[in-house]
Amino acid sequence: MISNERPSPYGRRPFGSGQYSNLQPKPRVIEDTLAQKELFIERKTFTFTLKENPRGRFLRIIESNGTRSTSVIVPSTGIKEFQQILADMVKAAAEMPTKPGPAQPPQQ
């Protein structure tokens, strides 16, 4: 007999039973959109949305490539620090020379 064919010592339990089965889904939080901008880079779309809900304001950044999307949420208390770090990264990228890759000939 294959091990996954053995009956469970706990018997057959229907899906959704257990200690969390009686929990109700969380109610949807109403969010107001204050500002929104989109940025297209290569094959990706970045959507920056400033929103507000009862807990406060936040910046939602969504990266989408057409099939999948991921998001980051920055609370309003961290937007200034986020902006400073982004400015530092832009400055560092501008100061560093690019490494030649297979598609780029070496620069002289």
JOQUI-V69693 format. One record per residue. N is the residue number from 1. RES is the residue in three letters. OMEGA is omega in whole degrees, -180 to 180 (none if undefined). D_CENTER is the distance of its C-alpha to the mean C-alpha in Angstrom with 2 decimals. Layout:
# JOQUI-V69693
n=N res=RES omega=OMEGA d_center=D_CENTER
n=N res=RES omega=OMEGA d_center=D_CENTER
This chain:
# JOQUI-V69693
n=1 res=MET omega=178 d_center=45.09
n=2 res=ILE omega=-173 d_center=41.46
n=3 res=SER omega=-179 d_center=39.50
n=4 res=ASN omega=177 d_center=36.93
n=5 res=GLU omega=-180 d_center=39.89
n=6 res=ARG omega=177 d_center=41.20
n=7 res=PRO omega=179 d_center=40.92
n=8 res=SER omega=177 d_center=38.74
n=9 res=PRO omega=-179 d_center=40.85
n=10 res=TYR omega=-178 d_center=38.80
n=11 res=GLY omega=-180 d_center=39.71
n=12 res=ARG omega=178 d_center=37.53
n=13 res=ARG omega=179 d_center=35.01
n=14 res=PRO omega=179 d_center=33.31
n=15 res=PHE omega=178 d_center=29.53
n=16 res=GLY omega=178 d_center=28.13
n=17 res=SER omega=-180 d_center=31.02
n=18 res=GLY omega=-173 d_center=30.80
n=19 res=GLN omega=-177 d_center=29.96
n=20 res=TYR omega=-174 d_center=26.70
n=21 res=SER omega=-177 d_center=28.23
n=22 res=ASN omega=179 d_center=29.46
n=23 res=LEU omega=178 d_center=26.23
n=24 res=GLN omega=177 d_center=25.23
n=25 res=PRO omega=179 d_center=21.70
n=26 res=LYS omega=177 d_center=20.30
n=27 res=PRO omega=-179 d_center=21.33
n=28 res=ARG omega=-180 d_center=18.87
n=29 res=VAL omega=179 d_center=18.32
n=30 res=ILE omega=179 d_center=19.53
n=31 res=GLU omega=176 d_center=17.39
n=32 res=ASP omega=177 d_center=19.25
n=33 res=THR omega=-179 d_center=17.84
n=34 res=LEU omega=179 d_center=19.64
n=35 res=ALA omega=180 d_center=18.58
n=36 res=GLN omega=177 d_center=16.47
n=37 res=LYS omega=176 d_center=16.56
n=38 res=GLU omega=-180 d_center=15.48
n=39 res=LEU omega=180 d_center=15.83
n=40 res=PHE omega=179 d_center=16.84
n=41 res=ILE omega=-177 d_center=17.00
n=42 res=GLU omega=-179 d_center=18.73
n=43 res=ARG omega=-178 d_center=17.16
n=44 res=LYS omega=175 d_center=13.71
n=45 res=THR omega=176 d_center=12.91
n=46 res=PHE omega=179 d_center=10.92
n=47 res=THR omega=179 d_center=11.18
n=48 res=PHE omega=-178 d_center=11.73
n=49 res=THR omega=174 d_center=12.82
n=50 res=LEU omega=-176 d_center=14.88
n=51 res=LYS omega=178 d_center=15.43
n=52 res=GLU omega=174 d_center=17.80
n=53 res=ASN omega=-178 d_center=18.50
n=54 res=PRO omega=180 d_center=21.30
n=55 res=ARG omega=179 d_center=19.53
n=56 res=GLY omega=-180 d_center=19.10
n=57 res=ARG omega=179 d_center=17.21
n=58 res=PHE omega=177 d_center=13.65
n=59 res=LEU omega=176 d_center=11.64
n=60 res=ARG omega=178 d_center=8.48
n=61 res=ILE omega=-179 d_center=7.18
n=62 res=ILE omega=175 d_center=6.18
n=63 res=GLU omega=-179 d_center=7.18
n=64 res=SER omega=178 d_center=9.59
n=65 res=ASN omega=179 d_center=12.52
n=66 res=GLY omega=180 d_center=14.55
n=67 res=THR omega=-179 d_center=14.06
n=68 res=ARG omega=174 d_center=10.42
n=69 res=SER omega=176 d_center=7.22
n=70 res=THR omega=-179 d_center=3.53
n=71 res=SER omega=176 d_center=2.20
n=72 res=VAL omega=178 d_center=4.01
n=73 res=ILE omega=179 d_center=7.33
n=74 res=VAL omega=177 d_center=10.52
n=75 res=PRO omega=-178 d_center=13.71
n=76 res=SER omega=180 d_center=16.68
n=77 res=THR omega=-179 d_center=18.53
n=78 res=GLY omega=-176 d_center=16.34
n=79 res=ILE omega=179 d_center=16.05
n=80 res=LYS omega=178 d_center=19.37
n=81 res=GLU omega=177 d_center=18.53
n=82 res=PHE omega=179 d_center=15.25
n=83 res=GLN omega=-180 d_center=17.58
n=84 res=GLN omega=179 d_center=20.21
n=85 res=ILE omega=177 d_center=18.18
n=86 res=LEU omega=177 d_center=16.91
n=87 res=ALA omega=177 d_center=20.60
n=88 res=ASP omega=179 d_center=21.73
n=89 res=MET omega=177 d_center=19.60
n=90 res=VAL omega=179 d_center=20.98
n=91 res=LYS omega=180 d_center=24.42
n=92 res=ALA omega=180 d_center=24.18
n=93 res=ALA omega=180 d_center=23.14
n=94 res=ALA omega=-177 d_center=26.09
n=95 res=GLU omega=-177 d_center=28.51
n=96 res=MET omega=176 d_center=27.89
n=97 res=PRO omega=179 d_center=29.79
n=98 res=THR omega=178 d_center=28.02
n=99 res=LYS omega=178 d_center=29.03
n=100 res=PRO omega=178 d_center=30.87
n=101 res=GLY omega=-179 d_center=29.21
n=102 res=PRO omega=-179 d_center=30.93
n=103 res=ALA omega=-177 d_center=30.68
n=104 res=GLN omega=172 d_center=31.79
n=105 res=PRO omega=179 d_center=35.39
n=106 res=PRO omega=179 d_center=36.05
n=107 res=GLN omega=-180 d_center=36.83
n=108 res=GLN omega=none d_center=40.19
